[in-house]
Amino acid sequence: MTNAKPRRGRPPKAFVPGRHIDALLAERGATHGDYADHARITQRLKSVMHEELSWYAKLTPTQRESLDMIAHKIGRILAGDPNHRDHWLDCAGYAQLVVQRL
């Protein structure tokens, strides 16, 4: 066991709270679009799906969640960069998660 004293003072200069988040949000904004636009589009898509009688009557929780996530990704496609490959791969991935459980 050592008698090392706890480090005091400010975190290293490389870490500035908020700066990393701001950079990340700016980067994501380029591919995902404006957050308010994305939220509006996604919520409208989900609202249509959730109002269907079959939403709870026929779909399993995994099917509902996959559809919600696919709607989320479609919102990003419509609000952001439609040529961002990951959006499309994510849609396929959520569909595949359902296929694996059928």
Stockholm file with secondary structure:
# STOCKHOLM 1.0

chainA/1-102         MTNAKPRRGRPPKAFVPGRHIDALLAERGATHGDYADHARITQRLKSVMHEELSWYAKLTPTQRESLDMIAHKIGRILAGDPNHRDHWLDCAGYAQLVVQRL
#=GR chainA/1-102 SS CCCCCCCCSCCCTTCCTTHHHHHHHHHHHHHHCCHHHHHHHHHHHHHHHHHSTHHHHTCCHHHHHHHHHHHHHHHHHHHSCTTCHHHHHHHHHHHHHHHTTC
#=GC SS_cons         CCCCCCCCSCCCTTCCTTHHHHHHHHHHHHHHCCHHHHHHHHHHHHHHHHHSTHHHHTCCHHHHHHHHHHHHHHHHHHHSCTTCHHHHHHHHHHHHHHHTTC
//
